[in-house]
Amino acid sequence: MRGRTPATTYTPMSEAGSSRLRKALFFSAMSAMCYNPLCRTFGQRLKEKGKKSIVVIGAIMTKLLYLMFGILRSGKPFNPSHLQSLEIA
């Protein structure tokens, strides 16, 4: 067993939780890797470190989830230049 999810083989993405949410985030992450410059550079940085593609997609899924939560919590519109200033610092 790995964590709380029993599995016979190791998979980098847990299958616990909502499959509909996971599927929506997965396809959003795939699109963000191609069209969102922030996610594209984040994904390229992870690939340069030798991460597998599925791990990179999972990391972008998490990043998108945190971005959405932050936008909803703050009530402010998305500002990509704000994120770029945070990543540089």
C-alpha positions, 0 to 999 in steps of 0.5 A, a space after each residue: 500500500 502507498 498512502 491510503 490508496 491500495 494499489 498493486 503497482 505505483 501510479 503517480 496520480 491517486 485515483 481517490 476523490 472525484 473522478 469528474 473533477 480529476 478528469 476536468 483538471 487533467 484536460 485543463 492541464 493538458 490545454 494549459 501546457 500548450 497555451 498558458 505561458 505560465 504553465 508551459 514554463 513550469 512544465 518545461 522546468 519540471 521536464 528538465 529536472 527529469 520528471 515524467 509527463 504524467 507527473 508534470 501534468 499532475 503538478 500543473 493540475 495542482 497548480 491550476 487548482 490552487 490558482 482557481 482557489 486563490 481567485 475565488 477566495 480573493 475575489 480578484 480577476 486573474 492577473 498573470 503578471 502578478 504570478 510572474 513577479 512571484 515566480 521570479 522572487 
